[in-house]
């Protein structure tokens, strides 16, 4: 199991300072959608150059022009790019084609997908590396949890890696570990905690204990 840090609403200076402080505890650094809107592909280049030993995910949430937009991320140094599961399968195929050309990987973000099992089958036939459970901040505010969708996706997957995001912090991580996610994603849970280093350490410890 890997720990992915999602950077969304920090400044570049804040993001680099935070990442420096918790680098030993994280496996994947996600350039979140708001962060990419602010800084563009330069954010991907900066983080890959600074942390070459870490995997970088560009959360582009691609909806159209799959090959072209995924290629932008891969050319900038991203190891992963995301495409929305609600888009056309041709777009997802385009992202996968770019991933294969550059030797990188695609995650399909399942936010707002109504029929998860049916969509997963079609997505896995394309051959993408991973599928993401994503309970958005608006859905969280309405009381929805990602754990139920995670269990459903794990039940129906064939071979794709499954990552999960949505309110994950040291107080909730154990349920996601017990469910069997491959990657757990923490954004605000780490970035906006009183002590980000301590919070990241607690989550990483839980993950390490799971793998013993």
Secondary structure by P-SEA (a helix, b strand, c coil): cbbbbbbccccaaaaaaaaaaccccccbbbbcaaaaaaccaaaaaaaaaacccbbbbcccccccaaaaaaaaaaaacccbbbbbccccaaaaaaaaaaaaaaccbbbbbbcccccaaaaaaaaaaaccccccccccaaaaaacccaaaaaaaaaacccbbbbbbbcccccccaaaaaaacccbbbbcccccccccaaaaaaaaaaaaaaaac
